[in-house]
Amino acid sequence: MKIQNLIARAQDRIAKRRQFNRLADEIASLSSRDLADLRADKTEMLRHAYQQVYG
C-alpha cells in the first residue's frame, strides 16, 4: 500500500510540474506588445501560474 501511495504522489508531482512548465512556456512566449496589451508582468503571471498549479 505504501508503494502505491508513493507512486501516486510522484505521478501527481510530475503532472503538476508539466502543467506549470506549459504555463511558463506560454508566458515566456508573450511579446512585450502582448504584455502591454494585457497590462501584465511576466513575473506576476508566473507567480499566479505557480499558485494555480501548486496551491
N, C-alpha and C positions, 0 to 999 in steps of 0.2 A: 504494500500500500504506500509506503513512503517513497519508493522509486517512482510510482505513478504521479504522486504529488510533485516530486522534483522535476519530472519530465514536463508536467503541465505548467509549472511555474516557468521553466526555461522556454517553453513554446510561447507563453504569454509575453515574456520579456522580448523574445525575438520578434514577435508580431508588433509589439509596441515600438520597438526600435525601427522596424521597417516603415511603419506608419509615420513616425517622426521624420525619418530620413526623406520620405516622399514629400512631406510638407516643407521641410527645409530646402529641398531641391527646387520646389516650386517658388518659394520665397526668394531664393538666390537667383532665380531666372528673371525676376522682375527688373525691369529697367528703371532708371531714375525717373523717367517720364511716367511710367506706371505707378511708381510710388507717389509721385506728386499728385497724380490724378486721384489716387486713393487717400491722399493725405496720411500716408503711413510711413513707418520707420522699420527697416528690416529687423533691427534688434528687438523692437517691441513685438513684431509679428512672430519672431522666433520664440519669444517668451510665452506668447499666447499659444503657439503650437505645442510647446512643451507642456504647458498646463492642461491643454486639451487632451493630450495623449497620456500623460502620467498622473494627472490629477493634482 
